[in-house]
Amino acid sequence: KTGGRIESILMSLPLKVRWVYDYQPKVGSKEAELYEIYLKPRDWAREV
């Protein structure tokens, strides 16, 4: 554990890698749907 802020670390990645701080996808877009499904905390083990 380095104590580094994740956003700061990601911002220092090479130019070919893109990271936008506090990014929010457009409402109703496919990307927003992915955020809704995969980035919300879930208890995947109990859902099986």
BELBELPE-V678018 format. One record per residue. N is the residue number from 0. PSI is psi in degrees with one decimal (999 if undefined). Layout:
n=[N | N]
psi=[PSI | PSI]
This chain:
n=[0 | 1 | 2 | 3 | 4 | 5 | 6 | 7 | 8 | 9 | 10 | 11 | 12 | 13 | 14 | 15 | 16 | 17 | 18 | 19 | 20 | 21 | 22 | 23 | 24 | 25 | 26 | 27 | 28 | 29 | 30 | 31 | 32 | 33 | 34 | 35 | 36 | 37 | 38 | 39 | 40 | 41 | 42 | 43 | 44 | 45 | 46 | 47]
psi=[114.7 | -17.6 | 4.7 | 147.5 | 131.3 | -44.8 | -41.0 | -40.6 | -45.7 | -33.9 | -22.3 | 5.1 | 161.4 | 159.2 | -28.5 | -17.8 | 133.1 | 131.9 | 123.9 | 124.3 | 132.3 | 42.7 | 138.3 | 119.4 | 159.7 | 135.9 | 132.4 | -4.4 | 164.2 | -37.4 | -39.0 | -37.7 | -42.1 | -41.8 | -44.2 | -40.8 | -46.3 | -18.9 | 1.3 | 137.4 | 132.2 | 154.3 | 80.0 | -36.7 | -37.5 | -19.3 | -8.9 | 999]
